[in-house]
Amino acid sequence: MSAININGRTANPFAIGFLGMLGAGLAYGLFHLVDDLAGVIVCIACALFLALGLEPVIRFMTKRGIKRGWAVTITSLAVVIAVAGVVLIVVPPVVRQVQQFIGNVPHIIDDIIRQPWFGKLEENLPFGIDLNEGLESAGVWFSDPANLANVGGGVLTIGAGVLTFTTNLIIVIILTLYFAAGLPSIKSAFYRLMPARKREDVKDVTEEITGSVGRYILGQGALAVTNGVLSAIFLTIIGAPLPALLAFIAFLGSLIPLVGTISASIVIVLSCLMSSPTLALIAAIYYLVYMQIEAYVFNPRIMKAVTDVPGPIVIIAAIAGATLGGVLGAVASVPVAASLLIIYRKVVIPHQDAKK
C-alpha cells in the first residue's frame, strides 16, 4: 500500500488509521468515564451551588465582626440542624401518605365516580368521551393484587434507592461545608491561573457571578420554604388529602422559577378535586392569590439579585434545564443564564466595542 502525501510529507496509512482508531477509543472511554462519574459531578455541582447560597449569610456575619471561621461554623451547624429537622419531620409523613394514597386509589376512584359533578362533567364532554369507563378501568387495575404487587415492587425499588440518596446527601453536605470554608482560597487559586494583565477583570466578573448566584439561590430557597410551610398550614386547615405530600410538591415547585409554582398549584388543586369541588375551589383561590404575591412581590426581588434576567430567558432556561437535568437542572438554569448574561455584558460587549 502506497504512502499518503499530507502537506508535502508522506504518512503511512496504517499509522493514520491506528491514530484515528486510538482517538476514537479515547473519546469513547472519556464519554463512559463522564457517564460513570455523573453522580459525583452532580453532587459537586449541588455542593458548589449551596456553598454560593451560604456565602451571602457568611459575608453578612463577617461584616458584623464575626471571624469567617466562626461564621462558617455557625452557618454549617444551622444547615445541618435544618436538614436533619426536615428529614425527621417531613420525610416520614410524606412516605406514609404516599403509601396511603397507593392503597386508597380504588376507593378514591369510586368516590369520584359517585360525585354528582362528575356525572355532569361527563355529559358536557365532546366526542362522547367516557370518563366513567376510564376511571372504572383504572379502579380495576389497582384492585388487581398482581398490579398492586408491581406497584409495590416499584415502591420497594424506590425505597432501595433511599440509601443511595442518603449517602449522596451526606456527601453534598460535607462538600458544601468544605466549599463554604475554602471559597476565598478556591477563587484566589482560580485567579492565579489567569494572565496577570487580565486577573483583575476576571476577578470582577467572577465576584459578580458568584454574588448574584449566591443571592438567587438563597432567595429561591427561602421562597420554596415559605411556600412549603404556608401550603402545609393551609392544606391542613382546610382538610385537604395528603397535606404533607402536597406541601412537599409545593416546596419542590417553588424551586423552579416562574413555571414551577403554577405546575405544583395545578397538581394540588386537582388532588383536592378528588375530595370535593368546594375544596378544590378554595385551594385554587388560595394559590391564585399566593401566585400574585409571589409574582409581584417576591420574584422581582429575586430576579433583581441575578442582574435582571429577562422573563422569556428565565422560562426558556427553566424548560431547557428541566429537560436536561430534572428539578436540579431547572433550579440551576437561572443562575447559569444570569452568569452567561454577565459574561456577555462584561466581557463580550466591551471586547466588541474595543474593535475598530
SERO-4910 file (N, C-alpha, C, O; in steps of 0.05 Angstrom, whole numbers):
BEGIN
 pado doro    nc1    nc2    nc3   cac1   cac2   cac3    cc1    cc2    cc3    oc1    oc2    oc3
  Met    A     17    -24      0      0      0      0     18     25      0     36     27     16
  Ser    A     11     43    -18     28     67    -21     23     87      1      2     87     14
  Ala    A     43    103      6     42    123     27     23    146     19     19    151     -5
  Ile    A     13    160     38     -5    183     33     11    208     37     26    211     56
  Asn    A      7    227     17     21    253     18      4    273     32    -18    279     23
  Ile    A     14    284     55     -1    304     71     18    328     74     38    326     88
  Asn    A     10    351     61     26    375     64     56    371     56     74    381     69
  Gly    A     59    355     35     87    351     26    101    329     41    124    323     34
  Arg    A     88    317     61    101    295     76     86    269     71     62    269     68
  Thr    A    101    248     71     89    222     67     82    210     94     97    212    113
  Ala    A     58    197     95     49    185    120     39    157    114     26    152     94
  Asn    A     45    139    132     37    111    129      7    109    135     -2    119    156
  Pro    A     -9     98    116    -38     96    121    -45     80    146    -65     85    159
  Phe    A    -28     59    152    -33     44    176    -30     61    201    -45     58    220
  Ala    A    -10     79    201     -6     96    224    -30    116    227    -39    121    249
  Ile    A    -40    126    204    -63    144    205    -87    130    216   -102    140    233
  Gly    A    -92    105    206   -115     90    216   -113     83    245   -132     85    260
  Phe    A    -88     76    254    -84     69    282    -89     94    300   -102     92    321
  Leu    A    -78    117    292    -82    141    308   -112    149    309   -122    158    329
  Gly    A   -126    146    285   -154    152    285   -170    134    303   -188    143    318
  Met    A   -163    108    302   -177     89    320   -171     94    349   -188     92    366
  Leu    A   -145    102    355   -138    108    382   -153    133    392   -162    133    415
  Gly    A   -156    153    375   -171    177    383   -200    171    388   -211    180    408
  Ala    A   -212    154    371   -240    146    375   -243    130    401   -263    134    416
  Gly    A   -224    112    406   -226     97    431   -223    114    455   -236    110    476
  Leu    A   -205    134    454   -201    152    476   -226    169    481   -234    172    504
  Ala    A   -238    178    460   -263    194    462   -285    176    474   -300    185    492
  Tyr    A   -287    151    465   -307    133    476   -303    128    506   -322    127    521
  Gly    A   -277    124    513   -271    119    541   -277    143    559   -287    141    581
  Leu    A   -271    167    549   -277    192    564   -307    195    567   -316    204    588
  Phe    A   -322    189    546   -351    191    548   -362    173    570   -379    182    586
  His    A   -353    148    570   -362    130    591   -352    138    619   -366    133    639
  Leu    A   -328    149    620   -318    158    646   -336    181    657   -342    181    681
  Val    A   -343    200    640   -361    221    648   -388    210    656   -400    219    676
  Asp    A   -398    190    641   -424    178    648   -423    164    674   -442    166    690
  Asp    A   -401    150    680   -398    136    706   -395    156    729   -404    150    751
  Leu    A   -383    179    723   -379    198    745   -401    219    746   -399    239    760
  Ala    A   -423    214    732   -445    234    731   -456    239    759   -461    263    765
  Gly    A   -459    218    775   -469    222    802   -450    240    819   -459    257    834
  Val    A   -424    235    817   -405    251    831   -405    280    822   -404    299    838
  Ile    A   -407    284    795   -407    311    784   -432    326    794   -430    350    801
  Val    A   -455    312    795   -480    325    805   -476    333    834   -485    355    842
  Cys    A   -464    315    850   -460    322    879   -442    346    882   -447    364    898
  Ile    A   -421    347    866   -402    370    868   -417    396    859   -413    417    872
  Ala    A   -432    394    838   -447    418    828   -467    427    850   -469    451    855
  Cys    A   -482    409    862   -501    416    883   -486    429    906   -495    450    916
  Ala    A   -464    417    915   -449    428    937   -439    456    931   -439    474    948
  Leu    A   -429    460    907   -419    487    899   -441    508    899   -437    530    908
  Phe    A   -464    501    888   -487    519    888   -496    526    916   -502    549    922
  Leu    A   -497    505    933   -505    510    961   -485    527    976   -492    545    991
  Ala    A   -459    523    970   -439    539    983   -441    568    974   -438    586    990
  Leu    A   -447    573    949   -451    600    939   -476    612    952   -477    636    957
  Gly    A   -496    595    957   -520    605    970   -515    613    999   -529    631   1010
  Leu    A   -497    599   1012   -490    606   1040   -471    630   1042   -469    642   1063
  Glu    A   -458    636   1020   -438    658   1021   -449    685   1030   -436    699   1045
  Pro    A   -473    693   1020   -484    718   1030   -489    719   1060   -485    739   1073
  Val    A   -497    696   1071   -501    695   1100   -474    697   1115   -472    712   1135
  Ile    A   -454    684   1105   -427    685   1117   -416    713   1115   -404    723   1135
  Arg    A   -419    726   1092   -409    754   1089   -424    773   1108   -412    791   1119
  Phe    A   -450    768   1111   -466    785   1129   -455    783   1158   -454    803   1172
  Met    A   -448    759   1166   -437    755   1193   -409    767   1196   -403    779   1216
  Thr    A   -392    764   1175   -365    774   1177   -365    805   1177   -347    817   1190
  Lys    A   -384    817   1164   -385    846   1164   -393    857   1191   -389    881   1197
  Arg    A   -404    840   1208   -412    848   1235   -392    839   1256   -398    837   1280
  Gly    A   -367    834   1247   -345    829   1266   -340    800   1272   -322    795   1288
  Ile    A   -355    782   1261   -351    753   1267   -330    743   1247   -332    747   1223
  Lys    A   -310    729   1258   -289    718   1240   -302    697   1221   -321    684   1228
  Arg    A   -289    695   1197   -301    678   1177   -303    649   1187   -322    635   1181
  Gly    A   -282    639   1202   -283    612   1212   -307    607   1229   -321    587   1226
  Trp    A   -313    626   1247   -337    623   1264   -362    626   1248   -382    612   1253
  Ala    A   -362    644   1229   -386    648   1212   -393    623   1196   -416    615   1194
  Val    A   -372    610   1185   -376    585   1171   -386    563   1190   -404    548   1183
  Thr    A   -375    562   1214   -383    541   1233   -412    545   1241   -427    526   1242
  Ile    A   -420    570   1247   -448    575   1256   -467    569   1233   -488    556   1237
  Thr    A   -460    578   1209   -477    572   1186   -479    543   1180   -501    532   1174
  Ser    A   -456    528   1182   -456    500   1177   -474    485   1197   -489    467   1190
  Leu    A   -471    492   1223   -488    479   1243   -518    484   1238   -534    466   1241
  Ala    A   -524    509   1230   -552    515   1224   -562    498   1200   -585    489   1201
  Val    A   -545    495   1180   -553    479   1157   -557    449   1164   -577    437   1157
  Val    A   -539    438   1180   -541    410   1188   -566    406   1205   -581    386   1201
  Ile    A   -571    424   1224   -595    422   1240   -621    424   1223   -640    410   1228
  Ala    A   -621    443   1204   -644    446   1187   -649    421   1170   -672    412   1168
  Val    A   -628    410   1158   -631    386   1141   -641    363   1158   -659    348   1150
  Ala    A   -629    359   1182   -637    337   1200   -667    341   1208   -682    322   1209
  Gly    A   -674    366   1214   -702    371   1221   -721    365   1199   -742    353   1204
  Val    A   -714    372   1174   -731    367   1151   -734    337   1147   -756    326   1142
  Val    A   -711    322   1149   -712    293   1145   -729    280   1166   -745    262   1160
  Leu    A   -727    288   1191   -742    275   1213   -771    283   1213   -788    267   1221
  Ile    A   -777    308   1205   -805    318   1208   -821    314   1182   -844    306   1183
  Val    A   -808    318   1159   -823    318   1134   -824    290   1121   -845    282   1112
  Val    A   -801    276   1120   -799    252   1105   -819    230   1115   -833    218   1098
  Pro    A   -820    224   1141   -839    203   1150   -868    207   1141   -880    189   1131
  Pro    A   -880    231   1146   -908    234   1137   -911    233   1107   -931    223   1097
  Val    A   -891    243   1092   -893    242   1063   -893    212   1053   -910    205   1037
  Val    A   -875    196   1064   -874    168   1056   -899    154   1064   -910    138   1049
  Arg    A   -909    160   1088   -934    147   1098   -958    154   1081   -974    138   1075
  Gln    A   -959    180   1073   -982    188   1056   -980    178   1028  -1001    173   1016
  Val    A   -956    174   1017   -953    161    991   -964    133    992   -979    124    974
  Gln    A   -956    118   1013   -966     91   1016   -996     90   1019  -1010     73   1008
  Gln    A  -1007    110   1035  -1036    112   1039  -1050    118   1013  -1071    106   1007
  Phe    A  -1038    135    997  -1051    142    971  -1052    118    953  -1072    114    940
  Ile    A  -1030    103    951  -1030     79    933  -1051     59    942  -1065     47    925
  Gly    A  -1054     56    968  -1074     37    978  -1102     46    974  -1120     29    972
  Asn    A  -1107     72    975  -1134     83    973  -1143     91    945  -1165    101    942
  Val    A  -1126     86    925  -1133     94    898  -1160     82    888  -1176     97    877
  Pro    A  -1165     56    892  -1191     45    884  -1215     59    897  -1235     65    884
  His    A  -1213     64    923  -1235     78    938  -1238    107    928  -1260    117    926
  Ile    A  -1215    120    922  -1217    148    912  -1231    149    885  -1247    166    880
  Ile    A  -1225    129    868  -1237    128    842  -1267    124    845  -1283    136    831
  Asp    A  -1275    105    863  -1304    100    867  -1318    125    877  -1340    131    868
  Asp    A  -1305    140    896  -1318    164    906  -1321    185    884  -1342    199    883
  Ile    A  -1301    187    867  -1303    207    845  -1326    200    826  -1341    218    817
  Ile    A  -1329    174    820  -1350    166    801  -1377    172    813  -1396    179    798
  Arg    A  -1380    170    839  -1407    175    852  -1413    205    855  -1436    212    861
  Gln    A  -1393    222    851  -1398    251    855  -1417    262    833  -1414    255    810
  Pro    A  -1437    278    841  -1455    290    821  -1441    306    800  -1448    306    776
  Trp    A  -1421    322    808  -1407    339    789  -1392    323    768  -1388    332    745
  Phe    A  -1384    298    775  -1370    282    755  -1389    273    733  -1382    273    710
  Gly    A  -1414    266    740  -1434    258    720  -1440    282    702  -1443    278    677
  Lys    A  -1443    306    713  -1448    329    696  -1424    335    678  -1428    343    655
  Leu    A  -1400    332    688  -1376    337    672  -1375    318    648  -1369    326    626
  Glu    A  -1381    292    653  -1380    273    632  -1402    278    611  -1397    274    587
  Glu    A  -1425    288    619  -1447    295    600  -1439    318    581  -1448    319    558
  Asn    A  -1423    336    592  -1416    360    576  -1391    357    559  -1384    375    544
  Leu    A  -1377    334    562  -1353    330    546  -1360    324    517  -1379    310    512
  Pro    A  -1344    335    498  -1349    329    470  -1338    302    461  -1324    289    476
  Phe    A  -1346    294    437  -1336    270    424  -1343    244    439  -1331    223    434
  Gly    A  -1363    246    457  -1372    221    471  -1351    208    488  -1350    184    490
  Ile    A  -1333    224    501  -1312    213    518  -1325    201    543  -1341    214    557
  Asp    A  -1318    176    548  -1330    162    571  -1310    162    594  -1293    144    597
  Leu    A  -1312    182    611  -1295    183    635  -1300    161    655  -1282    151    668
  Asn    A  -1326    154    656  -1334    133    676  -1320    107    670  -1309     94    688
  Glu    A  -1319     99    645  -1306     74    637  -1276     76    642  -1264     56    652
  Gly    A  -1264     99    636  -1236    102    641  -1228     99    670  -1209     85    677
  Leu    A  -1244    112    688  -1238    111    716  -1244     83    727  -1229     73    744
  Glu    A  -1265     70    717  -1271     43    726  -1248     24    718  -1241      6    734
  Ser    A  -1237     28    694  -1214     11    686  -1190     15    704  -1176     -4    712
  Ala    A  -1185     41    712  -1164     47    730  -1168     34    757  -1150     23    770
  Gly    A  -1194     35    766  -1200     22    792  -1196     -8    791  -1186    -20    810
  Val    A  -1204    -21    769  -1200    -50    766  -1170    -56    766  -1161    -76    778
  Trp    A  -1154    -39    752  -1125    -44    751  -1113    -43    779  -1097    -60    786
  Phe    A  -1121    -23    795  -1109    -20    822  -1120    -41    841  -1108    -47    861
  Ser    A  -1144    -52    834  -1155    -73    852  -1142   -100    848  -1145   -118    864
  Asp    A  -1129   -103    825  -1116   -129    819  -1091   -132    837  -1073   -115    835
  Pro    A  -1089   -153    853  -1066   -156    871  -1040   -158    856  -1019   -149    865
  Ala    A  -1041   -170    831  -1016   -172    816  -1005   -144    808   -981   -139    810
  Asn    A  -1024   -126    800  -1015    -99    793  -1006    -84    818   -986    -69    816
  Leu    A  -1019    -88    840  -1010    -75    865   -983    -86    873   -966    -71    885
  Ala    A   -978   -111    867   -951   -122    873   -930   -108    856   -908   -103    866
  Asn    A   -937   -103    831   -918    -89    813   -913    -61    824   -891    -51    824
  Val    A   -935    -47    833   -932    -21    844   -915    -22    869   -897     -6    874
  Gly    A   -920    -43    885   -904    -46    910   -875    -51    904   -857    -41    917
  Gly    A   -871    -67    882   -843    -71    874   -829    -45    866   -806    -41    873
  Gly    A   -844    -28    852   -833     -2    845   -827     14    870   -806     28    871
  Val    A   -846     13    889   -841     28    914   -817     17    929   -801     33    940
  Leu    A   -814    -10    929   -790    -21    942   -765    -14    927   -744     -9    940
  Thr    A   -766    -12    901   -743     -3    885   -735     25    893   -712     32    896
  Ile    A   -756     42    895   -750     70    904   -739     70    932   -720     85    938
  Gly    A   -751     53    949   -741     51    976   -712     42    978   -696     52    995
  Ala    A   -704     24    959   -677     15    959   -658     38    951   -634     38    959
  Gly    A   -668     57    936   -652     80    928   -649    101    949   -634    120    947
  Val    A   -665     97    971   -663    117    993   -635    117   1005   -624    138   1013
  Leu    A   -623     93   1007   -596     92   1018   -576    107   1001   -559    122   1011
  Thr    A   -578    104    974   -561    120    956   -566    149    959   -547    165    960
  Phe    A   -591    157    961   -598    185    964   -586    196    990   -575    218    990
  Thr    A   -589    181   1012   -578    190   1037   -548    193   1036   -537    212   1046
  Thr    A   -535    174   1023   -505    176   1020   -497    200   1004   -479    215   1012
  Asn    A   -512    205    982   -506    229    966   -512    254    981   -497    274    979
  Leu    A   -533    254    997   -539    278   1013   -517    284   1033   -510    307   1037
  Ile    A   -506    263   1046   -484    267   1065   -460    278   1051   -446    296   1060
  Ile    A   -454    267   1027   -431    277   1011   -435    306   1003   -416    322   1005
  Val    A   -459    313    995   -465    341    987   -461    360   1011   -450    381   1008
  Ile    A   -471    351   1034   -468    368   1058   -439    373   1065   -431    395   1071
  Ile    A   -423    351   1065   -395    353   1072   -380    371   1052   -365    388   1060
  Leu    A   -385    366   1026   -373    383   1005   -381    412   1008   -365    430   1003
  Thr    A   -407    416   1014   -416    444   1018   -401    458   1040   -393    481   1037
  Leu    A   -397    444   1062   -383    457   1084   -353    463   1076   -343    483   1084
  Tyr    A   -341    444   1062   -313    449   1053   -312    472   1033   -294    489   1035
  Phe    A   -331    473   1014   -331    495    995   -337    521   1008   -324    542   1002
  Ala    A   -355    522   1028   -362    546   1042   -338    557   1057   -332    581   1058
  Ala    A   -323    538   1070   -300    546   1085   -277    556   1068   -262    574   1075
  Gly    A   -273    543   1045   -250    549   1028   -256    564   1003   -240    565    985
  Leu    A   -280    577   1001   -287    591    977   -268    613    970   -261    616    946
  Pro    A   -259    630    989   -240    651    981   -214    639    970   -202    650    951
  Ser    A   -204    617    982   -180    605    973   -183    593    945   -166    594    928
  Ile    A   -207    581    940   -213    569    914   -213    591    893   -201    587    871
  Lys    A   -225    613    899   -226    635    879   -198    647    875   -191    654    852
  Ser    A   -183    650    896   -156    661    893   -139    643    875   -124    652    858
  Ala    A   -141    616    880   -126    597    863   -135    599    834   -119    597    815
  Phe    A   -161    604    829   -171    606    802   -160    632    789   -153    632    766
  Tyr    A   -159    654    804   -149    679    793   -119    676    786   -111    689    766
  Arg    A   -104    661    800    -75    657    795    -71    643    768    -49    645    757
  Leu    A    -91    629    759    -88    615    733    -90    634    709    -83    627    687
  Met    A   -101    658    714   -106    677    693    -80    694    689    -65    697    707
  Pro    A    -76    704    664    -53    722    660    -55    747    678    -77    756    684
  Ala    A    -33    757    687    -33    779    706    -48    804    696    -61    817    711
  Arg    A    -46    809    670    -59    834    659    -89    831    659   -103    851    659
  Lys    A    -99    806    659   -128    803    658   -140    794    685   -164    789    688
  Arg    A   -122    791    705   -131    780    731   -153    796    745   -172    785    755
  Glu    A   -150    823    745   -169    840    758   -196    839    744   -217    838    757
  Asp    A   -196    839    717   -221    837    703   -235    810    708   -259    810    712
  Val    A   -220    789    708   -231    763    714   -242    762    742   -264    750    747
  Lys    A   -228    775    761   -237    775    788   -264    790    791   -282    781    805
  Asp    A   -266    813    777   -291    829    779   -314    813    768   -336    812    780
  Val    A   -311    800    745   -332    784    733   -340    761    750   -363    755    755
  Thr    A   -319    747    761   -324    723    778   -339    731    803   -358    717    811
  Glu    A   -331    753    816   -344    762    840   -373    769    835   -390    763    851
  Glu    A   -378    782    812   -406    789    806   -423    764    801   -446    762    809
  Ile    A   -411    744    787   -426    720    781   -432    705    807   -454    697    811
  Thr    A   -411    700    823   -415    685    847   -434    699    867   -450    686    880
  Gly    A   -432    726    868   -450    741    885   -479    739    876   -497    734    893
  Ser    A   -484    742    850   -512    740    840   -523    712    843   -546    709    850
  Val    A   -506    692    838   -515    664    840   -522    658    870   -543    646    875
  Gly    A   -505    667    888   -510    662    916   -536    675    926   -551    663    940
  Arg    A   -540    700    918   -565    714    926   -589    701    915   -610    699    928
  Tyr    A   -587    692    890   -610    678    877   -617    652    892   -640    647    898
  Ile    A   -597    636    897   -602    610    910   -614    614    938   -632    600    946
  Leu    A   -603    633    952   -613    639    979   -642    649    977   -659    640    993
  Gly    A   -648    667    958   -675    677    956   -695    656    946   -717    654    957
  Gln    A   -687    640    926   -705    619    916   -710    598    937   -732    587    939
  Gly    A   -689    591    952   -692    571    974   -711    582    995   -729    567   1005
  Ala    A   -709    607   1003   -727    619   1023   -756    619   1012   -775    615   1027
  Leu    A   -759    625    986   -785    625    974   -798    598    974   -821    595    979
  Ala    A   -782    577    968   -792    549    968   -800    541    996   -821    528   1000
  Val    A   -784    548   1016   -791    541   1044   -817    555   1052   -834    543   1065
  Thr    A   -819    581   1045   -843    596   1052   -868    583   1039   -888    579   1053
  Asn    A   -867    576   1014   -889    564   1000   -896    537   1013   -919    530   1017
  Gly    A   -875    521   1019   -880    495   1031   -893    496   1058   -912    482   1064
  Val    A   -883    514   1075   -894    517   1102   -923    528   1101   -940    517   1115
  Leu    A   -927    549   1086   -954    560   1084   -974    540   1072   -997    539   1080
  Ser    A   -964    525   1052   -982    504   1040   -989    483   1060  -1012    474   1061
  Ala    A   -969    474   1076   -975    454   1097   -996    464   1116  -1014    449   1123
  Ile    A   -993    489   1125  -1012    500   1144  -1040    502   1131  -1060    494   1143
  Phe    A  -1041    514   1107  -1066    518   1094  -1080    492   1087  -1104    489   1093
  Leu    A  -1066    472   1076  -1078    447   1068  -1087    431   1092  -1107    417   1091
  Thr    A  -1073    434   1115  -1082    420   1139  -1107    433   1150  -1125    419   1159
  Ile    A  -1109    459   1149  -1133    474   1159  -1158    466   1143  -1179    461   1155
  Ile    A  -1156    465   1117  -1180    460   1100  -1186    430   1098  -1206    423   1086
  Gly    A  -1168    414   1109  -1173    385   1109  -1168    372   1082  -1182    354   1074
  Ala    A  -1148    382   1068  -1141    371   1042  -1129    343   1045  -1117    336   1065
  Pro    A  -1132    326   1025  -1120    299   1026  -1089    301   1024  -1079    316   1008
  Leu    A  -1076    284   1039  -1047    282   1038  -1033    310   1040  -1018    317   1022
  Pro    A  -1038    325   1061  -1027    352   1063   -996    353   1063   -984    371   1051
  Ala    A   -983    334   1076   -953    335   1076   -942    330   1049   -923    343   1041
  Leu    A   -953    311   1034   -944    305   1007   -948    329    988   -931    336    973
  Leu    A   -972    341    990   -978    364    973   -961    388    980   -953    403    962
  Ala    A   -955    392   1006   -938    414   1014   -909    410   1003   -896    429    996
  Phe    A   -901    385   1003   -874    378    992   -873    384    963   -853    394    952
  Ile    A   -895    378    948   -897    384    920   -896    415    916   -882    424    897
  Ala    A   -909    430    933   -908    459    931   -880    469    936   -871    488    922
  Phe    A   -865    457    955   -838    465    960   -820    460    936   -805    477    928
  Leu    A   -822    436    924   -806    430    900   -813    448    877   -796    456    862
  Gly    A   -839    454    874   -848    471    852   -836    499    854   -828    511    834
  Ser    A   -834    510    878   -824    537    882   -794    539    877   -784    561    873
  Leu    A   -780    516    877   -752    517    870   -747    523    840   -726    533    833
  Ile    A   -768    517    824   -766    522    795   -778    549    789   -802    553    795
  Pro    A   -763    568    778   -774    595    775   -797    596    755   -797    582    735
  Leu    A   -816    613    762   -839    620    745   -858    597    740   -881    598    749
  Val    A   -849    576    726   -867    555    718   -871    534    740   -891    520    739
  Gly    A   -853    533    759   -855    512    779   -879    515    798   -893    496    803
  Thr    A   -884    539    808   -906    544    826   -932    539    813   -950    527    825
  Ile    A   -935    547    787   -960    542    773   -965    512    770   -988    503    774
  Ser    A   -945    497    762   -948    469    758   -955    455    785   -973    438    785
  Ala    A   -941    462    806   -947    450    832   -976    457    841   -990    440    853
  Ser    A   -984    482    837  -1011    490    845  -1032    475    830  -1053    467    842
  Ile    A  -1028    470    804  -1048    454    789  -1050    426    800  -1072    415    803
  Val    A  -1027    413    806  -1028    386    818  -1043    386    844  -1058    368    849
  Ile    A  -1038    406    861  -1051    408    887  -1081    411    884  -1097    398    898
  Val    A  -1090    429    866  -1118    434    862  -1132    409    851  -1154    402    860
  Leu    A  -1119    395    832  -1131    370    822  -1133    349    843  -1152    334    844
  Ser    A  -1113    348    861  -1114    329    883  -1137    336    902  -1151    317    912
  Cys    A  -1142    361    907  -1165    369    924  -1191    363    910  -1212    358    923
  Leu    A  -1191    365    883  -1216    359    868  -1225    330    872  -1248    324    870
  Met    A  -1206    312    878  -1214    284    883  -1231    282    908  -1247    263    910
  Ser    A  -1228    301    927  -1245    300    951  -1271    315    947  -1292    304    952
  Ser    A  -1270    340    937  -1294    355    932  -1288    379    915  -1266    390    917
  Pro    A  -1307    388    899  -1303    413    883  -1299    437    901  -1284    455    894
  Thr    A  -1313    438    923  -1311    461    942  -1282    463    952  -1271    485    953
  Leu    A  -1271    441    960  -1243    441    969  -1224    450    947  -1206    465    952
  Ala    A  -1229    440    923  -1212    448    901  -1214    478    895  -1195    492    889
  Leu    A  -1239    489    897  -1243    518    892  -1229    535    913  -1217    555    906
  Ile    A  -1230    526    938  -1216    541    960  -1186    540    954  -1172    561    957
  Ala    A  -1175    517    947  -1147    515    941  -1139    531    917  -1118    544    917
  Ala    A  -1156    532    897  -1150    547    873  -1149    577    879  -1131    592    870
  Ile    A  -1168    587    895  -1168    615    903  -1143    622    919  -1130    643    915
  Tyr    A  -1136    604    938  -1112    610    954  -1087    612    937  -1071    630    940
  Tyr    A  -1083    593    919  -1058    592    903  -1058    614    882  -1037    624    874
  Leu    A  -1082    623    872  -1083    646    855  -1073    671    869  -1057    687    858
  Val    A  -1082    674    894  -1073    698    910  -1044    695    916  -1029    715    914
  Tyr    A  -1035    671    924  -1006    668    930   -989    673    906   -968    685    909
  Met    A   -997    663    883   -981    667    859   -979    697    851   -958    705    840
  Gln    A  -1000    712    856   -998    741    851   -978    754    869   -962    771    861
  Ile    A   -979    746    895   -959    757    914   -931    749    906   -912    765    908
  Glu    A   -927    724    899   -901    714    891   -891    729    866   -868    736    864
  Ala    A   -909    733    846   -901    745    821   -895    774    823   -876    784    810
  Tyr    A   -909    789    841   -905    818    841   -890    828    866   -882    851    867
  Val    A   -885    810    885   -871    818    909   -844    803    912   -823    816    915
  Phe    A   -845    776    911   -821    760    916   -803    758    892   -779    764    893
  Asn    A   -814    749    869   -798    744    845   -783    768    835   -759    765    827
  Pro    A   -794    792    834   -778    815    825   -753    819    841   -732    827    830
  Arg    A   -755    815    867   -731    818    884   -710    797    879   -686    802    878
  Ile    A   -720    772    874   -701    750    869   -688    754    842   -664    750    839
  Met    A   -705    760    822   -694    764    795   -674    788    794   -655    787    778
  Lys    A   -680    808    810   -661    831    811   -634    822    821   -613    834    814
  Ala    A   -634    802    839   -609    792    850   -592    779    829   -568    775    834
  Val    A   -604    771    807   -588    758    786   -587    775    761   -591    766    739
  Thr    A   -582    801    766   -578    821    744   -601    822    724   -596    824    700
  Asp    A   -625    822    734   -649    827    717   -650    810    692   -649    820    670
  Val    A   -651    784    697   -653    765    674   -681    769    662   -701    766    676
  Pro    A   -683    774    636   -710    777    624   -728    753    627   -718    730    628
  Gly    A   -754    758    630   -773    736    635   -772    714    614   -772    691    621
  Pro    A   -772    720    588   -771    699    568   -746    681    571   -748    657    567
  Ile    A   -723    693    578   -699    677    582   -702    659    606   -692    636    605
  Val    A   -715    669    627   -719    653    651   -736    628    644   -729    606    652
  Ile    A   -758    632    629   -775    610    622   -761    590    604   -762    566    608
  Ile    A   -747    600    583   -732    582    565   -711    567    580   -707    543    576
  Ala    A   -696    581    598   -675    568    613   -686    547    632   -675    525    634
  Ala    A   -709    553    645   -721    534    663   -730    509    649   -726    486    658
  Ile    A   -743    512    625   -752    489    610   -729    472    600   -729    448    602
  Ala    A   -708    486    590   -685    472    580   -670    457    603   -662    434    600
  Gly    A   -668    471    626   -655    459    649   -670    435    659   -658    414    666
  Ala    A   -697    437    660   -713    414    670   -711    391    650   -711    368    659
  Thr    A   -710    396    624   -707    375    605   -681    360    607   -679    336    605
  Leu    A   -659    376    612   -632    364    613   -626    351    640   -614    330    642
  Gly    A   -635    365    662   -626    356    688   -648    354    709   -642    353    733
  Gly    A   -674    352    701   -695    349    720   -698    374    738   -693    397    729
  Val    A   -706    369    763   -710    392    782   -684    407    786   -684    432    787
  Leu    A   -662    392    789   -636    406    794   -629    423    770   -619    446    774
  Gly    A   -633    413    746   -627    429    722   -644    454    720   -635    475    712
  Ala    A   -670    452    728   -688    475    728   -679    496    748   -680    520    743
  Val    A   -671    486    772   -663    505    793   -637    519    785   -634    543    790
  Ala    A   -618    505    772   -593    516    765   -594    533    739   -575    547    733
  Ser    A   -616    531    725   -618    543    698   -616    574    700   -602    586    684
  Val    A   -630    586    719   -630    615    720   -602    626    729   -593    645    716
  Pro    A   -589    615    749   -562    625    755   -543    621    731   -526    639    727
  Val    A   -545    599    717   -528    595    694   -534    616    672   -515    628    661
  Ala    A   -560    621    667   -567    641    648   -557    669    656   -548    684    640
  Ala    A   -560    675    682   -550    700    693   -520    703    690   -510    724    683
  Ser    A   -505    681    694   -476    682    692   -468    687    663   -450    702    657
  Leu    A   -483    674    644   -477    679    616   -483    708    608   -468    719    592
  Leu    A   -504    719    619   -511    747    613   -489    766    624   -482    785    611
  Ile    A   -479    760    648   -458    776    660   -433    775    642   -421    796    636
  Ile    A   -426    751    633   -402    748    615   -407    763    589   -389    776    579
  Tyr    A   -432    762    579   -438    776    554   -435    806    558   -424    820    541
  Arg    A   -445    816    581   -445    845    585   -418    856    593   -410    878    585
  Lys    A   -403    840    608   -378    849    619   -353    842    602   -333    855    604
  Val    A   -356    822    586   -333    812    570   -338    815    540   -322    828    527
  Val    A   -359    803    531   -363    802    502   -368    830    490   -355    838    471
  Ile    A   -387    845    502   -393    872    491   -369    891    492   -363    903    472
  Pro    A   -355    893    516   -331    911    516   -311    902    495   -298    919    483
  His    A   -307    876    492   -287    866    472   -296    874    444   -279    882    428
  Gln    A   -321    872    438   -331    880    411   -329    911    408   -323    920    386
  Asp    A   -335    926    429   -334    955    427   -306    965    423   -301    986    411
  Ala    A   -286    949    433   -258    958    430   -248    954    402   -227    965    394
  Lys    A   -262    938    385   -253    934    358   -261    957    340   -283    968    343
  Lys    A   -244    965    323   -249    987    304   -243    979    276   -246    995    257
***
